[in-house]
Amino acid sequence: MTAIERFGVLDAASVERITVAAHGLTARVMTWGAVLQDLRLDGHPQPLVQGIESFAPYPELSAHFGAIVGRVANRIGGARAPIGGRLCELDCNFLDRHMLHGGRDGAGRRLW
């Protein structure tokens, strides 16, 4: 079973939640950040992941909560990295000196 529903709005764009269920497992994934919002196993009363019931709190309270990691799976210290033989300056989005999870516009903050 697959279902798509409107889950929220971000900058006038619709955020959808896709539900996929098979073989006793149900996953709900948002199009914003490819966030795994809910994961359930038949016969197990608690969700298998932590998620928030509505979209509204995600952008500010949970910027990376359940989101796809994207370009960088951690932080790049000093927000600088050698790429193609030259030192590149990256987005300082963590403590004003490091890049975390791909920066302010990383894969976890985009509509998929």
N, CA, C and O atoms as CSV, one atom per row, in Angstrom:
chain,resi,resn,atom,element,x,y,z
A,1,MET,N,N,0.832,-1.168,0.000
A,1,MET,CA,C,0.000,0.000,0.000
A,1,MET,C,C,0.888,1.247,0.000
A,1,MET,O,O,1.866,1.325,0.743
A,2,THR,N,N,0.539,2.201,-0.829
A,2,THR,CA,C,1.238,3.480,-0.873
A,2,THR,C,C,0.188,4.574,-0.888
A,2,THR,O,O,-0.811,4.479,-1.602
A,3,ALA,N,N,0.420,5.627,-0.089
A,3,ALA,CA,C,-0.500,6.768,-0.046
A,3,ALA,C,C,0.310,8.050,0.054
A,3,ALA,O,O,1.379,8.075,0.663
A,4,ILE,N,N,-0.205,9.110,-0.547
A,4,ILE,CA,C,0.443,10.424,-0.490
A,4,ILE,C,C,-0.578,11.420,0.033
A,4,ILE,O,O,-1.714,11.468,-0.437
A,5,GLU,N,N,-0.155,12.224,1.023
A,5,GLU,CA,C,-1.036,13.240,1.579
A,5,GLU,C,C,-0.276,14.548,1.762
A,5,GLU,O,O,0.944,14.550,1.927
A,6,ARG,N,N,-1.001,15.654,1.730
A,6,ARG,CA,C,-0.383,16.944,2.021
A,6,ARG,C,C,-0.160,17.001,3.524
A,6,ARG,O,O,-1.087,16.798,4.308
A,7,PHE,N,N,1.078,17.281,3.919
A,7,PHE,CA,C,1.454,17.234,5.337
A,7,PHE,C,C,1.766,18.614,5.894
A,7,PHE,O,O,1.683,18.822,7.104
A,8,GLY,N,N,2.125,19.567,5.025
A,8,GLY,CA,C,2.451,20.908,5.471
A,8,GLY,C,C,2.795,21.795,4.298
A,8,GLY,O,O,2.697,21.394,3.139
A,9,VAL,N,N,3.207,23.036,4.629
A,9,VAL,CA,C,3.589,24.017,3.617
A,9,VAL,C,C,4.872,24.689,4.075
A,9,VAL,O,O,5.023,25.021,5.251
A,10,LEU,N,N,5.797,24.890,3.143
A,10,LEU,CA,C,7.041,25.591,3.428
A,10,LEU,C,C,7.327,26.536,2.277
A,10,LEU,O,O,7.499,26.098,1.140
A,11,ASP,N,N,7.380,27.832,2.563
A,11,ASP,CA,C,7.633,28.847,1.531
A,11,ASP,C,C,6.692,28.666,0.342
A,11,ASP,O,O,7.129,28.675,-0.809
A,12,ALA,N,N,5.422,28.504,0.619
A,12,ALA,CA,C,4.349,28.356,-0.380
A,12,ALA,C,C,4.416,27.042,-1.156
A,12,ALA,O,O,3.630,26.843,-2.081
A,13,ALA,N,N,5.324,26.152,-0.807
A,13,ALA,CA,C,5.418,24.852,-1.467
A,13,ALA,C,C,4.793,23.781,-0.564
A,13,ALA,O,O,4.962,23.804,0.656
A,14,SER,N,N,4.090,22.871,-1.170
A,14,SER,CA,C,3.444,21.799,-0.429
A,14,SER,C,C,4.464,20.747,-0.001
A,14,SER,O,O,5.298,20.309,-0.793
A,15,VAL,N,N,4.379,20.352,1.266
A,15,VAL,CA,C,5.197,19.259,1.791
A,15,VAL,C,C,4.269,18.053,1.890
A,15,VAL,O,O,3.231,18.110,2.549
A,16,GLU,N,N,4.642,16.986,1.244
A,16,GLU,CA,C,3.817,15.793,1.256
A,16,GLU,C,C,4.418,14.731,2.160
A,16,GLU,O,O,5.621,14.713,2.422
A,17,ARG,N,N,3.546,13.846,2.628
A,17,ARG,CA,C,3.999,12.694,3.409
A,17,ARG,C,C,3.567,11.446,2.648
A,17,ARG,O,O,2.396,11.280,2.306
A,18,ILE,N,N,4.519,10.591,2.396
A,18,ILE,CA,C,4.266,9.368,1.642
A,18,ILE,C,C,4.280,8.200,2.624
A,18,ILE,O,O,5.222,8.033,3.399
A,19,THR,N,N,3.232,7.407,2.578
A,19,THR,CA,C,3.137,6.228,3.434
A,19,THR,C,C,3.302,4.991,2.562
A,19,THR,O,O,2.615,4.821,1.555
A,20,VAL,N,N,4.221,4.143,2.970
A,20,VAL,CA,C,4.474,2.885,2.268
A,20,VAL,C,C,4.342,1.768,3.306
A,20,VAL,O,O,4.968,1.811,4.365
A,21,ALA,N,N,3.523,0.774,2.986
A,21,ALA,CA,C,3.314,-0.334,3.919
A,21,ALA,C,C,3.393,-1.663,3.187
A,21,ALA,O,O,2.829,-1.834,2.107
A,22,ALA,N,N,4.103,-2.595,3.798
A,22,ALA,CA,C,4.198,-3.951,3.256
A,22,ALA,C,C,4.802,-4.863,4.314
A,22,ALA,O,O,5.657,-4.448,5.097
A,23,HIS,N,N,4.352,-6.094,4.327
A,23,HIS,CA,C,4.934,-7.140,5.183
A,23,HIS,C,C,4.997,-6.741,6.650
A,23,HIS,O,O,5.962,-7.074,7.339
A,24,GLY,N,N,3.972,-6.027,7.142
A,24,GLY,CA,C,3.897,-5.677,8.555
A,24,GLY,C,C,4.679,-4.439,8.960
A,24,GLY,O,O,4.741,-4.118,10.146
A,25,LEU,N,N,5.266,-3.746,8.022
A,25,LEU,CA,C,6.036,-2.537,8.326
A,25,LEU,C,C,5.426,-1.360,7.576
A,25,LEU,O,O,5.132,-1.460,6.385
A,26,THR,N,N,5.238,-0.244,8.278
A,26,THR,CA,C,4.690,0.963,7.674
A,26,THR,C,C,5.654,2.119,7.907
A,26,THR,O,O,6.021,2.409,9.046
A,27,ALA,N,N,6.064,2.780,6.823
A,27,ALA,CA,C,6.981,3.921,6.893
A,27,ALA,C,C,6.280,5.155,6.357
A,27,ALA,O,O,5.557,5.089,5.362
A,28,ARG,N,N,6.501,6.291,7.029
A,28,ARG,CA,C,5.994,7.581,6.555
A,28,ARG,C,C,7.195,8.498,6.358
A,28,ARG,O,O,7.952,8.765,7.291
A,29,VAL,N,N,7.352,8.974,5.121
A,29,VAL,CA,C,8.490,9.804,4.743
A,29,VAL,C,C,7.971,11.111,4.179
A,29,VAL,O,O,7.073,11.116,3.336
A,30,MET,N,N,8.536,12.226,4.642
A,30,MET,CA,C,8.147,13.546,4.134
A,30,MET,C,C,8.984,13.911,2.917
A,30,MET,O,O,10.131,13.483,2.788
A,31,THR,N,N,8.407,14.694,2.038
A,31,THR,CA,C,9.164,15.183,0.891
A,31,THR,C,C,10.138,16.275,1.304
A,31,THR,O,O,11.058,16.575,0.542
A,32,TRP,N,N,9.981,16.880,2.470
A,32,TRP,CA,C,10.943,17.865,2.974
A,32,TRP,C,C,12.049,17.103,3.686
A,32,TRP,O,O,11.811,16.462,4.710
A,33,GLY,N,N,13.252,17.173,3.146
A,33,GLY,CA,C,14.412,16.552,3.765
A,33,GLY,C,C,14.441,15.038,3.694
A,33,GLY,O,O,15.314,14.406,4.287
A,34,ALA,N,N,13.487,14.445,2.968
A,34,ALA,CA,C,13.355,12.989,2.924
A,34,ALA,C,C,13.328,12.428,4.349
A,34,ALA,O,O,13.916,11.383,4.629
A,35,VAL,N,N,12.637,13.140,5.244
A,35,VAL,CA,C,12.575,12.780,6.661
A,35,VAL,C,C,11.753,11.516,6.863
A,35,VAL,O,O,10.619,11.418,6.394
A,36,LEU,N,N,12.335,10.551,7.563
A,36,LEU,CA,C,11.595,9.373,8.002
A,36,LEU,C,C,10.835,9.815,9.248
A,36,LEU,O,O,11.382,9.819,10.351
A,37,GLN,N,N,9.580,10.183,9.064
A,37,GLN,CA,C,8.768,10.786,10.123
A,37,GLN,C,C,8.172,9.743,11.059
A,37,GLN,O,O,7.988,10.015,12.246
A,38,ASP,N,N,7.866,8.552,10.544
A,38,ASP,CA,C,7.252,7.520,11.382
A,38,ASP,C,C,7.581,6.146,10.789
A,38,ASP,O,O,7.611,5.976,9.570
A,39,LEU,N,N,7.822,5.192,11.653
A,39,LEU,CA,C,8.089,3.820,11.232
A,39,LEU,C,C,7.435,2.893,12.249
A,39,LEU,O,O,7.738,2.956,13.441
A,40,ARG,N,N,6.536,2.031,11.772
A,40,ARG,CA,C,5.772,1.156,12.673
A,40,ARG,C,C,5.883,-0.299,12.227
A,40,ARG,O,O,5.957,-0.600,11.035
A,41,LEU,N,N,5.892,-1.185,13.210
A,41,LEU,CA,C,5.907,-2.613,12.976
A,41,LEU,C,C,4.627,-3.185,13.571
A,41,LEU,O,O,4.336,-2.966,14.746
A,42,ASP,N,N,3.857,-3.920,12.765
A,42,ASP,CA,C,2.617,-4.520,13.260
A,42,ASP,C,C,2.884,-5.320,14.531
A,42,ASP,O,O,3.844,-6.087,14.602
A,43,GLY,N,N,2.029,-5.135,15.529
A,43,GLY,CA,C,2.164,-5.861,16.781
A,43,GLY,C,C,3.073,-5.196,17.798
A,43,GLY,O,O,3.159,-5.648,18.939
A,44,HIS,N,N,3.750,-4.133,17.404
A,44,HIS,CA,C,4.635,-3.385,18.313
A,44,HIS,C,C,4.011,-1.998,18.501
A,44,HIS,O,O,3.969,-1.219,17.549
A,45,PRO,N,N,3.526,-1.671,19.704
A,45,PRO,CA,C,2.739,-0.442,19.885
A,45,PRO,C,C,3.515,0.875,19.719
A,45,PRO,O,O,2.926,1.878,19.316
A,46,GLN,N,N,4.788,0.893,20.012
A,46,GLN,CA,C,5.563,2.130,19.906
A,46,GLN,C,C,6.161,2.283,18.512
A,46,GLN,O,O,6.468,1.293,17.848
A,47,PRO,N,N,6.328,3.551,18.066
A,47,PRO,CA,C,7.023,3.771,16.790
A,47,PRO,C,C,8.488,3.347,16.915
A,47,PRO,O,O,9.052,3.363,18.009
A,48,LEU,N,N,9.091,2.974,15.804
A,48,LEU,CA,C,10.488,2.541,15.795
A,48,LEU,C,C,11.466,3.703,15.627
A,48,LEU,O,O,12.669,3.534,15.825
A,49,VAL,N,N,10.957,4.876,15.263
A,49,VAL,CA,C,11.773,6.092,15.165
A,49,VAL,C,C,11.035,7.212,15.889
A,49,VAL,O,O,9.820,7.153,16.081
A,50,GLN,N,N,11.784,8.222,16.284
A,50,GLN,CA,C,11.147,9.392,16.883
A,50,GLN,C,C,10.750,10.352,15.772
A,50,GLN,O,O,11.535,10.627,14.865
A,51,GLY,N,N,9.553,10.847,15.850
A,51,GLY,CA,C,9.072,11.797,14.864
A,51,GLY,C,C,8.104,12.765,15.522
A,51,GLY,O,O,7.674,12.560,16.656
A,52,ILE,N,N,7.772,13.810,14.803
A,52,ILE,CA,C,6.834,14.820,15.293
A,52,ILE,C,C,5.546,14.643,14.502
A,52,ILE,O,O,5.585,14.415,13.293
A,53,GLU,N,N,4.410,14.746,15.174
A,53,GLU,CA,C,3.114,14.461,14.561
A,53,GLU,C,C,2.719,15.406,13.434
A,53,GLU,O,O,1.976,15.011,12.536
A,54,SER,N,N,3.204,16.657,13.461
A,54,SER,CA,C,2.843,17.619,12.416
A,54,SER,C,C,4.112,18.208,11.808
A,54,SER,O,O,5.191,18.106,12.390
A,55,PHE,N,N,3.976,18.825,10.634
A,55,PHE,CA,C,5.146,19.368,9.949
A,55,PHE,C,C,5.682,20.650,10.579
A,55,PHE,O,O,6.896,20.847,10.636
A,56,ALA,N,N,4.802,21.518,11.050
A,56,ALA,CA,C,5.177,22.879,11.474
A,56,ALA,C,C,6.439,22.974,12.339
A,56,ALA,O,O,7.255,23.857,12.078
A,57,PRO,N,N,6.653,22.129,13.344
A,57,PRO,CA,C,7.860,22.273,14.176
A,57,PRO,C,C,9.171,21.857,13.519
A,57,PRO,O,O,10.238,22.261,13.982
A,58,TYR,N,N,9.122,21.073,12.471
A,58,TYR,CA,C,10.356,20.523,11.894
A,58,TYR,C,C,11.385,21.568,11.456
A,58,TYR,O,O,12.536,21.461,11.879
A,59,PRO,N,N,11.049,22.567,10.641
A,59,PRO,CA,C,12.099,23.474,10.137
A,59,PRO,C,C,12.907,24.191,11.217
A,59,PRO,O,O,14.105,24.409,11.036
A,60,GLU,N,N,12.283,24.562,12.334
A,60,GLU,CA,C,13.031,25.293,13.360
A,60,GLU,C,C,13.515,24.420,14.504
A,60,GLU,O,O,14.657,24.555,14.944
A,61,LEU,N,N,12.667,23.532,14.990
A,61,LEU,CA,C,13.024,22.745,16.167
A,61,LEU,C,C,13.834,21.502,15.841
A,61,LEU,O,O,14.607,21.024,16.672
A,62,SER,N,N,13.665,20.989,14.661
A,62,SER,CA,C,14.283,19.705,14.327
A,62,SER,C,C,14.908,19.734,12.945
A,62,SER,O,O,14.554,18.932,12.081
A,63,ALA,N,N,15.814,20.633,12.740
A,63,ALA,CA,C,16.383,20.852,11.410
A,63,ALA,C,C,16.952,19.600,10.760
A,63,ALA,O,O,16.894,19.480,9.536
A,64,HIS,N,N,17.499,18.664,11.525
A,64,HIS,CA,C,18.096,17.457,10.951
A,64,HIS,C,C,17.447,16.189,11.490
A,64,HIS,O,O,17.929,15.088,11.223
A,65,PHE,N,N,16.379,16.326,12.231
A,65,PHE,CA,C,15.723,15.218,12.919
A,65,PHE,C,C,15.073,14.262,11.918
A,65,PHE,O,O,14.041,14.588,11.331
A,66,GLY,N,N,15.658,13.107,11.724
A,66,GLY,CA,C,15.113,12.096,10.832
A,66,GLY,C,C,15.400,12.323,9.360
A,66,GLY,O,O,14.969,11.539,8.516
A,67,ALA,N,N,16.125,13.390,9.043
A,67,ALA,CA,C,16.367,13.756,7.639
A,67,ALA,C,C,17.479,12.918,7.020
A,67,ALA,O,O,18.321,12.345,7.713
A,68,ILE,N,N,17.451,12.868,5.703
A,68,ILE,CA,C,18.521,12.235,4.956
A,68,ILE,C,C,19.813,13.024,5.226
A,68,ILE,O,O,19.780,14.247,5.364
A,69,VAL,N,N,20.911,12.339,5.298
A,69,VAL,CA,C,22.164,13.013,5.634
A,69,VAL,C,C,22.647,13.904,4.499
A,69,VAL,O,O,23.033,15.047,4.743
A,70,GLY,N,N,22.636,13.423,3.294
A,70,GLY,CA,C,23.034,14.264,2.170
A,70,GLY,C,C,24.515,14.295,1.919
A,70,GLY,O,O,25.198,13.278,2.040
A,71,ARG,N,N,25.022,15.474,1.564
A,71,ARG,CA,C,26.405,15.610,1.107
A,71,ARG,C,C,27.441,15.290,2.173
A,71,ARG,O,O,28.499,14.742,1.866
A,72,VAL,N,N,27.142,15.630,3.435
A,72,VAL,CA,C,28.113,15.451,4.513
A,72,VAL,C,C,27.406,14.791,5.694
A,72,VAL,O,O,26.371,15.277,6.150
A,73,ALA,N,N,27.957,13.692,6.186
A,73,ALA,CA,C,27.317,12.950,7.263
A,73,ALA,C,C,27.694,13.447,8.651
A,73,ALA,O,O,27.250,12.869,9.643
A,74,ASN,N,N,28.471,14.465,8.747
A,74,ASN,CA,C,28.881,14.998,10.040
A,74,ASN,C,C,29.228,16.456,9.836
A,74,ASN,O,O,28.585,17.146,9.045
A,75,ARG,N,N,30.234,16.929,10.538
A,75,ARG,CA,C,30.636,18.329,10.364
A,75,ARG,C,C,32.031,18.398,9.764
A,75,ARG,O,O,32.856,17.500,9.933
A,76,ILE,N,N,32.261,19.482,9.068
A,76,ILE,CA,C,33.592,19.747,8.519
A,76,ILE,C,C,34.159,20.891,9.332
A,76,ILE,O,O,33.682,22.023,9.252
A,77,GLY,N,N,35.187,20.586,10.117
A,77,GLY,CA,C,35.807,21.560,11.002
A,77,GLY,C,C,36.381,22.742,10.254
A,77,GLY,O,O,37.067,22.588,9.244
A,78,GLY,N,N,36.087,23.931,10.772
A,78,GLY,CA,C,36.605,25.148,10.169
A,78,GLY,C,C,35.910,25.530,8.873
A,78,GLY,O,O,36.252,26.539,8.256
A,79,ALA,N,N,34.931,24.723,8.454
A,79,ALA,CA,C,34.179,24.977,7.213
A,79,ALA,C,C,35.099,25.209,6.017
A,79,ALA,O,O,34.843,26.071,5.176
A,80,ARG,N,N,36.177,24.422,5.961
A,80,ARG,CA,C,37.114,24.477,4.838
A,80,ARG,C,C,37.507,23.052,4.482
A,80,ARG,O,O,37.683,22.201,5.354
A,81,ALA,N,N,37.641,22.811,3.179
A,81,ALA,CA,C,38.052,21.479,2.740
A,81,ALA,C,C,38.779,21.577,1.411
A,81,ALA,O,O,38.413,22.386,0.558
A,82,PRO,N,N,39.815,20.749,1.229
A,82,PRO,CA,C,40.484,20.722,-0.068
A,82,PRO,C,C,39.633,19.953,-1.075
A,82,PRO,O,O,39.307,18.785,-0.866
A,83,ILE,N,N,39.282,20.619,-2.157
A,83,ILE,CA,C,38.486,19.995,-3.218
A,83,ILE,C,C,39.167,20.315,-4.539
A,83,ILE,O,O,39.354,21.483,-4.883
A,84,GLY,N,N,39.533,19.286,-5.269
A,84,GLY,CA,C,40.178,19.486,-6.564
A,84,GLY,C,C,41.491,20.249,-6.475
A,84,GLY,O,O,41.831,21.007,-7.384
A,85,GLY,N,N,42.233,20.056,-5.387
A,85,GLY,CA,C,43.534,20.687,-5.250
A,85,GLY,C,C,43.509,22.115,-4.719
A,85,GLY,O,O,44.559,22.752,-4.629
A,86,ARG,N,N,42.337,22.630,-4.367
A,86,ARG,CA,C,42.297,23.979,-3.783
A,86,ARG,C,C,41.447,23.960,-2.517
A,86,ARG,O,O,40.549,23.129,-2.380
A,87,LEU,N,N,41.728,24.864,-1.607
A,87,LEU,CA,C,41.004,24.955,-0.346
A,87,LEU,C,C,39.716,25.735,-0.568
A,87,LEU,O,O,39.750,26.897,-0.974
A,88,CYS,N,N,38.586,25.098,-0.302
A,88,CYS,CA,C,37.278,25.733,-0.517
A,88,CYS,C,C,36.662,26.149,0.810
A,88,CYS,O,O,36.713,25.407,1.791
A,89,GLU,N,N,36.085,27.335,0.831
A,89,GLU,CA,C,35.349,27.844,1.983
A,89,GLU,C,C,33.925,27.318,1.893
A,89,GLU,O,O,33.291,27.410,0.841
A,90,LEU,N,N,33.421,26.766,2.991
A,90,LEU,CA,C,32.090,26.173,3.013
A,90,LEU,C,C,31.163,26.981,3.922
A,90,LEU,O,O,31.596,27.915,4.597
A,91,ASP,N,N,29.907,26.615,3.929
A,91,ASP,CA,C,28.886,27.290,4.722
A,91,ASP,C,C,29.104,27.036,6.215
A,91,ASP,O,O,29.113,25.884,6.650
A,92,CYS,N,N,29.278,28.093,6.995
A,92,CYS,CA,C,29.435,27.965,8.450
A,92,CYS,C,C,28.051,27.971,9.101
A,92,CYS,O,O,27.534,29.035,9.440
A,93,ASN,N,N,27.457,26.814,9.275
A,93,ASN,CA,C,26.126,26.760,9.856
A,93,ASN,C,C,26.096,26.110,11.236
A,93,ASN,O,O,25.018,25.848,11.770
A,94,PHE,N,N,27.255,25.849,11.814
A,94,PHE,CA,C,27.312,25.263,13.148
A,94,PHE,C,C,28.363,26.000,13.971
A,94,PHE,O,O,29.546,25.999,13.630
A,95,LEU,N,N,27.925,26.619,15.042
A,95,LEU,CA,C,28.796,27.400,15.941
A,95,LEU,C,C,29.551,28.501,15.194
A,95,LEU,O,O,30.608,28.945,15.643
A,96,ASP,N,N,29.017,28.932,14.074
A,96,ASP,CA,C,29.624,29.982,13.242
A,96,ASP,C,C,31.050,29.672,12.806
A,96,ASP,O,O,31.798,30.582,12.445
A,97,ARG,N,N,31.439,28.384,12.834
A,97,ARG,CA,C,32.790,28.054,12.387
A,97,ARG,C,C,32.926,26.696,11.701
A,97,ARG,O,O,33.988,26.382,11.163
A,98,HIS,N,N,31.872,25.892,11.713
A,98,HIS,CA,C,31.929,24.569,11.089
A,98,HIS,C,C,30.745,24.402,10.131
A,98,HIS,O,O,29.735,25.096,10.249
A,99,MET,N,N,30.884,23.476,9.187
A,99,MET,CA,C,29.746,23.119,8.352
A,99,MET,C,C,29.181,21.800,8.860
A,99,MET,O,O,29.908,20.820,9.023
A,100,LEU,N,N,27.873,21.788,9.109
A,100,LEU,CA,C,27.192,20.602,9.621
A,100,LEU,C,C,26.189,20.101,8.598
A,100,LEU,O,O,25.354,20.869,8.120
A,101,HIS,N,N,26.260,18.820,8.255
A,101,HIS,CA,C,25.299,18.136,7.379
A,101,HIS,C,C,25.027,18.861,6.064
A,101,HIS,O,O,23.877,18.931,5.632
A,102,GLY,N,N,26.033,19.386,5.437
A,102,GLY,CA,C,25.862,19.993,4.112
A,102,GLY,C,C,25.497,21.456,4.111
A,102,GLY,O,O,25.233,22.019,3.049
A,103,GLY,N,N,25.473,22.091,5.271
A,103,GLY,CA,C,25.200,23.528,5.325
A,103,GLY,C,C,23.729,23.865,5.463
A,103,GLY,O,O,22.878,22.982,5.584
A,104,ARG,N,N,23.443,25.168,5.442
A,104,ARG,CA,C,22.071,25.650,5.637
A,104,ARG,C,C,21.105,25.126,4.581
A,104,ARG,O,O,19.914,24.974,4.851
A,105,ASP,N,N,21.606,24.853,3.394
A,105,ASP,CA,C,20.751,24.396,2.311
A,105,ASP,C,C,21.107,22.959,1.921
A,105,ASP,O,O,21.125,22.609,0.741
A,106,GLY,N,N,21.387,22.140,2.926
A,106,GLY,CA,C,21.767,20.758,2.668
A,106,GLY,C,C,20.582,19.911,2.219
A,106,GLY,O,O,19.447,20.386,2.195
A,107,ALA,N,N,20.843,18.682,1.872
A,107,ALA,CA,C,19.824,17.773,1.353
A,107,ALA,C,C,18.681,17.550,2.342
A,107,ALA,O,O,17.549,17.295,1.933
A,108,GLY,N,N,18.968,17.643,3.626
A,108,GLY,CA,C,17.958,17.443,4.655
A,108,GLY,C,C,17.010,18.618,4.822
A,108,GLY,O,O,16.105,18.558,5.655
A,109,ARG,N,N,17.189,19.674,4.063
A,109,ARG,CA,C,16.311,20.846,4.166
A,109,ARG,C,C,15.669,21.191,2.811
A,109,ARG,O,O,15.147,22.290,2.626
A,110,ARG,N,N,15.715,20.263,1.896
A,110,ARG,CA,C,15.156,20.512,0.555
A,110,ARG,C,C,13.899,19.685,0.342
A,110,ARG,O,O,13.672,18.667,0.995
A,111,LEU,N,N,13.092,20.164,-0.597
A,111,LEU,CA,C,11.927,19.387,-1.003
A,111,LEU,C,C,12.360,18.370,-2.050
A,111,LEU,O,O,13.017,18.720,-3.030
A,112,TRP,N,N,12.000,17.145,-1.844
A,112,TRP,CA,C,12.377,16.057,-2.752
A,112,TRP,C,C,11.224,15.739,-3.650
A,112,TRP,O,O,11.326,14.849,-4.494
